[in-house]
Amino acid sequence: MAKVIVIGGGVGGLTAAHELADRGFEVHVYDTRPAWGGKARSQMVTGTGTNGRKDLPGEHGFRFYPRFYKHVVDTMARIPSPYGANVDSHLQATTEAAIAMIDDNGWYRFDRKKLDTPYQLVDVLEIFFQDLHFDAEDAAIFGARFLQFATSCDERRLAEYEDLSWWQYLDAAHCSASFQRILKSIPRMMVAMDPQTGSARTIGSTSIQIMMDFAVTGSHNDRTMGGPTTMMWIDPWTAYLTSKGVTFHPSAEVASLDVAAGAISGIQLGGGGSATADYYVLAVPIDAAIGMISPALAALDPQLATLAEQSAASLVDWMTGIQYFLYEDVAIVRGHVFYPDSPWALTSISQPQFWRGLGLFRKTFGDGEVGGVLSVDISEWDVPGVLLGKPAKQCTRQEIADEVWHQLKQAINDPDDQTLTDELLKSWHLDEDIDYSGGLPPVNHSRLLVHPPGSWNIRPDAGTAVPNLVLAADYVRTYTNIATMEGANEGGRRAANAILDRVGYAAGDRAALWPLVEPAELDRARRFDKWLFDHGHRHLFEVLGVRQFVRAADMLRKLDGILGITTLDAVFDKLKVTSLIKAILEKLGIPQGA
Ligand SMILES: Cc1cc2nc3c(=O)[nH]c(=O)nc-3n(C[C@H](O)[C@H](O)[C@H](O)COP(=O)(O)OP(=O)(O)OC[C@H]3O[C@@H](n4cnc5c(N)ncnc54)[C@H](O)[C@@H]3O)c2cc1C
């Protein structure tokens, strides 16, 4: 069977290795780091575990597995767990989420709702607006634009929305300041996607998926892992891959790819030495990949040439985790908390409540004094904080810890309820990829793709035009279309499939891929929009000037009644008899009866 070298042992690279090793390929994985899992790996705090307990669990950032993830969960289901059954069985459903505001002592807790009614998405939006007491005008604009996105066909999303930021698409500049803050915070749960710079197509599609997470109950809602990621998933994964014959080469940076006779002829290792294989999987992050595309390689594939021309700094941003180790557990809610008006765009989760399967936290980890861990992601590194008045990029590690703790206390505590107190805090851990060895400002070795407008057009497919090179990481073009573990896993599967195609592997045996599923209730409206798009028309709401959520939702319901038929001819038969559709036809300049 063919030999494959995988460069990068994050989720993308390990997924490609998994699919290929399961099919009998000889696989070698190289990574610069001594540990596996890339951005998803845990960072146990060395020397903090005593008397047989494990070291305290640090990490790059907390891990969240929304309901819509399928690829990652399928992979987990194929990895035996030392804690019983397979890795996927240790995913834990979060049953709540919360929004904590600094400026009004407000606390908004969301239960996961079960909505069996039609128009779940519309109903979810209504609940969202009511619970947050949004300004009616803001809610009207956001709701209408969101429903327009949800009822737009894929072709329109790519042609018209990909090049806009989510901010531009929503016309957020005309919303109130408080609404702008909420808008900025919600997408940050997924990745460092600033709606002011992230593509409307990516953020809109992902927002639909997240909204729908609120619409169903059960274990496949938003999930988190029942323990530190490396312990529960990455270690069992590398053990499984080793059992399938995969060879791991840790602390082995690949310095360059050799090109000869129109293909990759080998890799050069940073520490000296080289290696060759039949196929190569480049599974490094987008900024590292850009640096590895030599002119000789770019000459073999226009997509690689386009990628090589990009400035990495314009595609990536900072998002990093910090964990607070507390004497007592503070659960807050059973799920994630957003802090929309925190200057550093914080989100958090209190972890021990999901890790009960490992035993009491203080008996399992640390020196026996730590009972809780509050894991926080910082998504904004360029805006001054409230305690020190400096952006995170200008702060020392201690200053970052102090500032984030201060912002959390401001949002969580209120005059009658001091939930987070300084007496609770024993220690903290800031992501080790924030590197201060050169002094201030630090360097971040794990920046993340933030999907700027139009970036889909410069992102390559997993299968390149180079006959023995494929790409497997979170930036390659996928259904998932967002830099996440799910996107990286899908990218890894696509890379493996490209190799299977090239070796002529048995047809029909390919790694499974799942397109995103959107609310079925809106299918007919999306098909109608496809017809409008194909005929050169704008979206129905734009044609009719609908900018109000209530009108838009009402129109959708009516339209669905009209479109509740299968063929377009029949649609237009029905259209002729309703005043709503007469208006549409008039605006579109379509003669009635056409
Ligand atoms: C703070 C934070 C929180 C996040 N939270 C979530 C979440 O909750 N849910 C979610 O789904 N996603 C989350 N993500 C995103 C997710 O972690 C990443 O999208 C995903 O892990 C990327 O996987 P990857 O394999 O594409 O890349 P990486 O994980 O970056 O792996 C690439 C690997 O390549 C190695 N490498 C680089 N250059 C070389 C070289 N020259 N030679 C050899 N090896 C090399 C690196 O060391 C690394 O191990 C989060 C990201 C961040 C930053």
The ligand as a MOL file (V3000), in Angstrom:
LIG
                    3D

  0  0  0     0  0            999 V3000
M  V30 BEGIN CTAB
M  V30 COUNTS 53 58 0 0 0
M  V30 BEGIN ATOM
M  V30 1 C -8.9300 29.7090 21.4440 0
M  V30 2 C -9.5760 28.8180 20.4430 0
M  V30 3 C -10.7210 28.1270 20.7800 0
M  V30 4 C -11.3140 27.2870 19.8570 0
M  V30 5 N -12.4410 26.6280 20.2140 0
M  V30 6 C -13.0130 25.7900 19.3410 0
M  V30 7 C -14.1830 25.0720 19.6970 0
M  V30 8 O -14.6950 25.2200 20.7970 0
M  V30 9 N -14.7260 24.2400 18.7710 0
M  V30 10 C -14.1730 24.0700 17.5310 0
M  V30 11 O -14.6940 23.2650 16.7510 0
M  V30 12 N -13.0600 24.7400 17.1590 0
M  V30 13 C -12.4860 25.5980 18.0270 0
M  V30 14 N -11.3720 26.2830 17.6650 0
M  V30 15 C -10.8220 26.1060 16.3010 0
M  V30 16 C -10.0520 24.7930 16.1960 0
M  V30 17 O -9.2510 24.5980 17.3300 0
M  V30 18 C -9.1640 24.7790 14.9670 0
M  V30 19 O -9.8710 25.2510 13.8450 0
M  V30 20 C -8.6610 23.3720 14.6430 0
M  V30 21 O -8.1950 22.7360 15.8100 0
M  V30 22 C -7.5750 23.4760 13.5920 0
M  V30 23 O -7.0620 22.2040 13.2900 0
M  V30 24 P -5.9730 22.0690 12.1310 0
M  V30 25 O -5.5600 20.6550 12.1160 0
M  V30 26 O -6.5040 22.6570 10.8830 0
M  V30 27 O -4.7680 23.0260 12.5650 0
M  V30 28 P -3.8640 23.0360 13.8730 0
M  V30 29 O -4.6150 22.5740 15.0490 0
M  V30 30 O -3.2510 24.3770 13.9210 0
M  V30 31 O -2.7620 21.9300 13.5670 0
M  V30 32 C -1.7110 22.1620 12.6740 0
M  V30 33 C -0.4700 21.4590 13.1790 0
M  V30 34 O 0.5760 21.6990 12.2390 0
M  V30 35 C 1.7730 21.8180 12.9650 0
M  V30 36 N 2.7540 22.4990 12.1040 0
M  V30 37 C 2.7540 23.7730 11.6850 0
M  V30 38 N 3.7960 24.0100 10.8860 0
M  V30 39 C 4.4780 22.8480 10.8010 0
M  V30 40 C 5.6560 22.4450 10.1080 0
M  V30 41 N 6.3370 23.3000 9.3430 0
M  V30 42 N 6.0830 21.1670 10.2560 0
M  V30 43 C 5.4030 20.2820 11.0260 0
M  V30 44 N 4.2740 20.6180 11.6970 0
M  V30 45 C 3.8260 21.8780 11.5780 0
M  V30 46 C 1.3750 22.6040 14.2050 0
M  V30 47 O 2.3200 22.4220 15.2430 0
M  V30 48 C 0.0100 21.9870 14.5290 0
M  V30 49 O 0.1080 20.9330 15.4460 0
M  V30 50 C -10.7630 27.1400 18.5740 0
M  V30 51 C -9.6020 27.8370 18.2220 0
M  V30 52 C -9.0210 28.6750 19.1330 0
M  V30 53 C -7.8020 29.4200 18.6960 0
M  V30 END ATOM
M  V30 BEGIN BOND
M  V30 1 1 1 2
M  V30 2 1 2 3
M  V30 3 2 2 52
M  V30 4 2 3 4
M  V30 5 1 4 5
M  V30 6 1 4 50
M  V30 7 2 5 6
M  V30 8 1 6 7
M  V30 9 1 6 13
M  V30 10 2 7 8
M  V30 11 1 7 9
M  V30 12 1 9 10
M  V30 13 2 10 11
M  V30 14 1 10 12
M  V30 15 2 12 13
M  V30 16 1 13 14
M  V30 17 1 14 15
M  V30 18 1 14 50
M  V30 19 1 15 16
M  V30 20 1 16 17
M  V30 21 1 16 18
M  V30 22 1 18 19
M  V30 23 1 18 20
M  V30 24 1 20 21
M  V30 25 1 20 22
M  V30 26 1 22 23
M  V30 27 1 23 24
M  V30 28 2 24 25
M  V30 29 1 24 26
M  V30 30 1 24 27
M  V30 31 1 27 28
M  V30 32 2 28 29
M  V30 33 1 28 30
M  V30 34 1 28 31
M  V30 35 1 31 32
M  V30 36 1 32 33
M  V30 37 1 33 34
M  V30 38 1 33 48
M  V30 39 1 34 35
M  V30 40 1 35 36
M  V30 41 1 35 46
M  V30 42 1 36 37
M  V30 43 1 36 45
M  V30 44 2 37 38
M  V30 45 1 38 39
M  V30 46 1 39 40
M  V30 47 2 39 45
M  V30 48 1 40 41
M  V30 49 2 40 42
M  V30 50 1 42 43
M  V30 51 2 43 44
M  V30 52 1 44 45
M  V30 53 1 46 47
M  V30 54 1 46 48
M  V30 55 1 48 49
M  V30 56 2 50 51
M  V30 57 1 51 52
M  V30 58 1 52 53
M  V30 END BOND
M  V30 END CTAB
M  END
